[in-house]
Amino acid sequence: MHPTSAPENPIPPHQSPDGENLALPPDSPLRQEAARRTRRSFIVGGLAALGGVLGWRYLLQRPDAEGTPLPFRRVLDTNGRLSASYFRETRLAREFPNSQAVKQVRTNGREGLKSAIDLEAWRMVVQPYGGGPAQQFTLADIKALPRVEMNTELKCIEGWSIVVNWAGARFADFLAKYPLASRSGQPLKDSANPPADLAPYVSVVTPDEGYYVGLDMHSAIHPQTLLCYEINGEPLSLAHGAPLRLVTPLKYGIKHLKRIGTISFADERPADYWAELGYDWDSGH
Amino acid sequence: MKQLVEKHPLAIRWFHWLNFPVLALMIWSGLWIYWANDVYRLGWGNTTLFKFFPQSFYQAFHLDHKLAQGMSWHFLLMWVFFLNGLLYVLYTFFSGEWRYLLPNRDSFREAWQVTLHDLGLRKTAPPVRKYNGAQRIAYTAVILMGLGSLLTGLAIYKPVQFGWLTRLLGGYEAARVEHFVLTIGYVLFFVVHVAQVVRAGWNNFRSMVAGFEVEDVPVAAGAAAPANPQRHSEAAGNQ
């Protein structure tokens, strides 16, 4: 640190002349200097303020990029890239004891749930990254995978959060058994060291295509990302996305798609319902 | 003898005036975000003294249904707020301004006397310094609050990647409350700050724009007029 040197003309401490007339003599050089400096600095300040206002208006007039002006979208995406570089799959969302899981689990959002569904006939459809015909899976296929139970926070983008007891299969375990996300068909053995040709993005869409989310692959294969079929030990209700939903405490609730229909993999960021309406595509925690 | 006394360095003035609209917009966009889950209130049990905020407040300022826009603005301006604040703090250290700003052992007693005087309960005015005890405490506290907003904001924004921080602050819900309380703090600071600036008058306000204040400086008889006097660092006198 560099301490200031003693000022050359120090003023001795003195009582404040409260109320005393501090007007400078008219036409004195001092008054002219004061006026000049005051005028100059207010003009500079005024110009800076004007620049700020014009900049603000300019920002708002930029073309929309999915529900928000392009400069904002760029910043959201840059923040997303920064998050991605900082992301570690070893970091886990906080898990809670069973006693803290809520009994009444709040629902929010009915997009994708508005059509009828035949639970017996339902299949999870997966489009392999390497091409080829779509594969279909029953709920029994998902339940044959290792069952994982976890109590994690659902953090709604609105700002509320609840601890929920979820149970399901890790998406990573699904990809370990059914290597559909790599072009070469390599199974996923270790989330921390995925195959090099694993697709960068996952798309999950409801059967009626009314709701759809995109995930980065790192979040998708994280150990806390589940194909969830139970809440509080009971099969999902229709309101909670029966028979299967996506759960990942690494993201806001908007990514917890209810009623999984089709899963596919992509090289580019897949469409996302709320991202199109101005929200951050990454929405990661 | 009347002199122009340098009071606020150019850098300080830029940091100060940039922070004003940036913090205002952070709070504004923060309100757009908060509206989406506006659950805080002053009260207990079934008794609510004040709800943050009444419907009339949202309607008057068109704050509703702007969560996406709120987040867009908030996550853009947070960088400006952070950089401006960081550069300000670094500047106060490297320039030595911190000597005027940090409270010392006399500050709390002095702050009490200043408060009594400002409320009209004490006749004796505090001695003139760049910042009296109350100001030192306030201007240091508000910087610590800024750091608090940054940390609580980060805890809400990245509660998994910065999980240790969120845990330290008491969890996700707690961090959100703390973030909100700090914001209320800025509003209270602003009200007192503006009132005091108005009370202090034009000469003082101008110094935060133009950098100088007109002062009547005691000069020994026969001594030459000092050129561009600077205020003696009374921090040295206080130690």
Interface residues (C-beta under 8 A of the other chain):
Chain A: M1 H2 P3 T4 A6 P7 E8 N9 P10 I11 P12 P13 H14 Q15 S16 P17 D18 E20 L22 L24 L30 E33 A34 R37 T38 R40 S41 F42 G45 A48 G52 G67 T68 P69 P71 F72 V75 L76 N79 S83 Y86 F87 R88 R91 L92 A93 R94 E153 K155 C156 I157 E158 G159 W160 S161 P249 L250 L277 G278 Y279 D280 G284 H285
Chain B: K2 Q3 L4 V5 R13 W17 P21 I33 Y34 A36 N37 V39 L67 A68 Q69 M71 S72 W73 F75 L76 W79 F93 F94 S95 G96 R99 A125 P127 V128 R129 Y157 K158 P159 V160 Q161 G163 T166 R167 G171 Y172 E173 R176 N203 R206 V209 A210 G211 F212 V214 E215 D216 V217 P218 P226 A227 N228 P229 Q230 R231 H232 S233 E234 G237
